[in-house]
Amino acid sequence: VSVLVIACPCALGLATPTAIMVGTGVAAKAGILIRDAEALEQAYRIDTVVLDKTGTLTEGKPAVTDIVTRDVTESELLTLAAAAQTGSEHPLARAVLARAAGQRLPALTNFQRLTGQGLTAEVGGRRLAIGNRRLMEAHEVPTTSLEEHAATLEARGRTVMWVAALDGTPALLGLIAVADPLKPTAKAAVARLQALGIDTVLLSGDNERTAAAVAAEVGIARVKAGVLPADKAAEIARLQAEGRQVAMVGDGVNDAPALAAADVGIAMGTGADVAMQTAGITLMRGDPLLVAEAISVSRATIRKIRQNLFWAFFYNLVGVPLAAFGLLSPVIAGGAMALSSVSVVSNALLLKRWRPESAKRGAT
């Protein structure tokens, strides 16, 4: 009877679910929603975090900073660009429209969005192309005359939109530079990830100079720039092929395939619904510091699970032989079995003492 009682695996059955329940609970209090135990376990193994730029490290609220023209006035260029982008919901389009607020815009027709490049449209009878260098090259628009201006702006972290007229011989009309300010905690978030021993990678559709400038400002050494939305998942797969456990952090619709392809998808709660539906972890605040906190709470939870499993096995390893040799009465065996369950649950509850690093700094 003593052997049967002491061998009851109650503690073993409680070891994992109690730790997961407490871990996900304290994470939720910190603004980190973990979808399931699989996401929690995978987050523990993460050694590489891929960060999208817009809306993740930056505010996602770009504003026009510079307008450089060629053969047109600044007002004319802004009016044409704003009119062409009334059909777009892209953050860069909203920045141009905000700059042109109050101006009377020409009629827009034949609007066509080109993913990863920009757009074409007819404005007031003129056919325009607005986008990146890839779009200009596709329409054979020479950009040499403003390349020096563009390089200077991109080196300062600006995103450059080229504006060209496609009527007759394609001609460059100018460029519009947009800046998206970094989130206040972006640099600290990257430093915190690196302190946890995690490599960071910046993934951006921007050109190399702009992406490199942002990466340098926040302290990221590895940059993948000029990545089309459809190719983001391929970049994740490439890192996984190197043997890395990859977490993808993003907030937009175009990040969803990459979030799904990563070992753990982490979505900003301030972003698109489809990103949150795809991700295993959702950060309820748009604070990149929570990325490191999500990995931290995952590691703390897995440590508790392992401790619980050790104690559950330890009780049986010691208790069963003692009971088999008649050294434990059924009453003592029952007490030891109950004590093992209590110790496992109590150890799991110690997870409630976990606090985000930012909260610890605030307390001190």
N, C-alpha and C positions, 0 to 999 in steps of 0.2 A: 504493500500500500504506500509506504514512504517513497519508493522508487517511482511509482506512478504519479504521485502528487508532485514531487520535486521536478519531474521531467515535463510537467505541463508547460507548453511553449507560449504562455500568455505574453511574457516580456518580449519574446521574439516577434510576435504579431503586432505589438505596440510600437516597436522600435522605430520603424520607418514612418508610418502614417502620423504619429504624434509630432515628430520633428517637422514633417512637411506642413502640417496644419499650422503649427506655431510660426514656422518660417514664412509661409505665404501671408499669414496674418500681420506680422510685423512689417513685411515688405509693403503691404497694402496701406498701412498707416503712414509709411514714408512716401506714398504716391507711386508705388511700383506694383502693377497688377501682373501676377504670374498666372498664365492660363492653366497650366497643369504640371504634374510632377516631372514629366519628360523635359519640359522647358527648364525647370529648376535644375535638374540633373545635368542637362547639356550646358547650362550657363557656368556650372562649376568647372567644366573642362576647357572653357574658352581661353585661347592664348593669342588671338588676333581679333581686333575690333575694326571693322570698316565703317567709316563715318561719311555719310552724305554731307555735302556742304550747305546747300540752301535749306534753311528751316531747321537744320540740326545744329550746326556750329554757328550759323548766322541767324539773324532775327527773322528772315523771310519777308522783310518789308523793305525792298530796295527803293532807292530814290535816285533820280537823275542828278549827276554832279557836273558833267561836262558835255557840251555840244560843240563839235568841230564841223564846219561846213566847207563845201567846195562848189562854187558857182551858184549857190543859193544863200538866202539869208537864214539866220538862226531861227527866226520865227516861221519861215516857210518850211524848213526842214522838220521842225517840231510839229507843225500842223499836219504835214503829210504823214509823218510817222505815227502820230496819235490817231489820225483817222483810220489808217491801215490796221491799227491794233485794237480798234473798238470791237472786233470780232474775236479777240483772244482773251483768255482768262489767265494767262501766264503772269507770274509776279512782275517780270520785266515790263510786260505790256501795261500793267496797272501803274507802274512807276512813271512811264511816259504819259499816260492819260492824266495822272495826277499833276504832272508838270504843265500839261496843256489845259488844265481846268479853266473854264471860262472862255476859251477860244471857240470860235465857230468852225466846226470841222466839215470838210467836204464829204460827199456821199461815198459810201464804201460798197464795192461790188466784187464779185469773183474772189472772195477771200479763200485762201488755201493754207492750212497749217502744215508745215513740214517738220515732223518730229526730229529733234536733235539738230535742226538747222535754223529754223525761223519760220518765215511766212512769205507768201506773195499775195498781192491784192491790187485791185484797180481803185484809185482814189481820184475823184474829179477828172476821170478820163485818162489818168496816167497810170501805167503799170509799174508797181514798185516791188522790190525785194528787200526785206529787212531781216537780218539774222547774223550769223557768224561767218567766219572766213570760208567754211565749207560751202555755205550757200553762195557766197560770192564766186568761189571757184566753179561751182556747178553752172553758174550763168555767165562765166567768163568776164566778170567785172574786175577791172584792174584796180588794185588797192594800194599801189606803190606810193602814191602821193601823200597818203595819210598814215602809212605804216609806222613812221617815227612817233607820231602823236599816239597811235594806238599802243605801241610798245611801252611808252612812258606811263600811260594810264593803267595798262595791265600790270605793270611792275608795282603799281600802288594798290593792287587788289581790285581794280575796277573791272566790271564786265562790259565789253564793248559790243554794241550793236551797229552793224554796218547798214547804211541806207543807200540803195541804188535804184536808178530809173532803168527800166528794161525796154522802153520804147525805142525802136530803131537800134542803134548801137548801144549796148549796156554801158551806163556811165555812173560813176560813184557820186553821190550827192553829199555824203558826209558820214559822220558817226556820232552815236550817242553813248556816253559812258554812264554806267549805273553802279552804285555802291550799295552793298548790303552789309550793314554793320554786324560785327561779331557779337554774339551773346556775351554778357559780362563774365559768365563762368566757363566759357569755352576753353580758355588756356588752362585753367585750373582742372577742368575735366580731363583733358589730355594728360596732364601731369599726374593726376590721380590714377589713371589707367596704367601709365608707365610704371608708377610706383608699385602697382600690383603685379608687375612682370608681364604686362600685356603689350604686344606690338599694336601700333595704330597705323591705319592707312586712310588717306583722304581720297574719296571717290567723287569725281565731279565731271559734269558735262562742259564746264568752262575750259578755255584754252589753258595751255601749260603755264604761261606766265602768271595769269590771275590765280590759278589754283595753287601754284608754288608760293605766291605771295601770302595767301591765306594760311597755307600749311606752315610757312616759316613763322608767321605771327603767333600761331597756337602751339608750335613745337612738334609738328608731325614731320617725320623725315621721308616717309614713303608716300608718293602721290601718283594717282592714276587720273590723268586729265583727258578731256575730250572724249569721254565715254558716253556713247549713245544710250538712251533709256533701255533699249532692247539688249544691250551688251553688258549691263550691270550684273546680271545673273552669271554671265560667262566669266566675269572677273572674280566673282565669289568662288565659282567652280575651279578656277585656276589656282587660287590660294589653297583650296581644299586638296587639290592634287599635289601640293607641296607638303601635305601631311599636317596642315594646320586645322585647328578647331576654330571656326569663324563665326563671329556675331556681326550682323549687319544692322546699322542704325540709320533709319530714314523716316520720312514723314509724308512723302508724296505718292501720288498714284503710280508714277513711273518707278518708284522704289519697291513696289509690291513683289515683282518677280524675284528681285534680289533678296528680299526679306524671306520669301518662301524657300529660296535655294540655300540660304545660310543654315548653319547648324542651329543657331538661335537668331530669330528676327526680333529686333527691338524697335518699336514704333513710338514716335513722339505723339502724345495724346492731343497735341495742338494741330496735328496734321490731318490727312485725308482718312476717311472711314475705312477705305479698302486696305490701307497700310495697317491699321489697327486690327482688322479682321485677319490679316495674313500673319501677323507677328505672334510669337509665343509670349512676349513680354511687352506690356504697354506702360510707358511713363506718363503719368497723368499730368505732369507739368512739363513744359518745354525746356527743362533744365538739363543740359548734357551731363552735369555732375551725377545725375541719377543712373547713368549707364554703369559707372564704376560701382555705385551702391547696389545695383541689381546683381552684379557679379559677386560683390562682397557678401550679400545676404545669402546667395546661393552657396558660396563656399562655407559659410558659417553653418548652414542647414545640413550640408553633406557631412561636415565634421561631427555634428550631433548625431546623425544617423549612424555613423561608424562607431561612435562612442557607445550608443545604445545597443548596437549589435554585439559589441565586445562584452558589455556587462551581461546581456542576455545569455550569451554563450558561456561566460565565465561562471554564472550561477549554476548552470547545468553541469558544466565540466567538473566543478567542485562538489556540487550537491549529490549528483547521481551516484558516484562511487561511495560516498559516505553513507547514503541511504542503503545501497546494495550490501554494505558490510554491517548493517544494523546499527550504525552510529547515530542515526536520526530517527526520532519517533515520527509518526504521521502528523502530529500536531506541529512539531518544529518544522517539518518539511512543508506543511501548508503555510506556516508563517514566512518561511524563506521564499517560497514561491510568490506570495503576496508582496513581500518586500522587493523582490526583483522587478515586479510590475510597477510598484510605486517609484522605485529609483529611476526606471527608464522614463516614466512620465515626468518626473521632477527634473531630470536632466534636459528633456525636451523643452520644458517651460523656461529653463534658463536662457533660451533664445530670445525671450522677451526683453532681455537686457541689451540686445543689439540695437545700436543707434547709427544713423547715417553719419558719415564723417563730418558733414557740414554742421549737424546738430551738436556733435562733440566739440567742434571749434567754437560754436556759439555759447556752449555751456562754460567753456574755459575763459 
